Amino acid sequence: MWHEIAWTDMSEQHIARHNVTPADVHEVLQADPKLYRPGRDNTTLVFGTTNSGRHLLVVLAEALDGRDYVVTAREMTPGEKKNFKHKGT
């Protein structure tokens, strides 16, 4: 469901403030299970886990060239984590 990721210095710096790395994002996007939800302003919310078991929310927006741009990525809230564990596919 996701495309190639278009990384920018700004997006990498932003997720670093949440202690998330580009490798973490790729792990979530490749992991099973994961849960997709529509977000605000034509974004896609991707809930998933890293190989080390971190539960992350990744927010993607389609870039002009068709790749996906990482808006942000962070740890799931307790409510998001509960929902993910219940509905993750």
Sequence and secondary structure as in RCSB ss.txt:
>XXXX:A:sequence
MWHEIAWTDMSEQHIARHNVTPADVHEVLQADPKLYRPGRDNTTLVFGTTNSGRHLLVVLAEALDGRDYVVTARE
MTPGEKKNFKHKGT
>XXXX:A:secstr
    EE  HHHHHHHHTTT  HHHHHHHHH SSEEEEE STTEEEEEEE TT  EEEEEEEE TTSSEEEEEEEE
  HHHHHHHHHH  
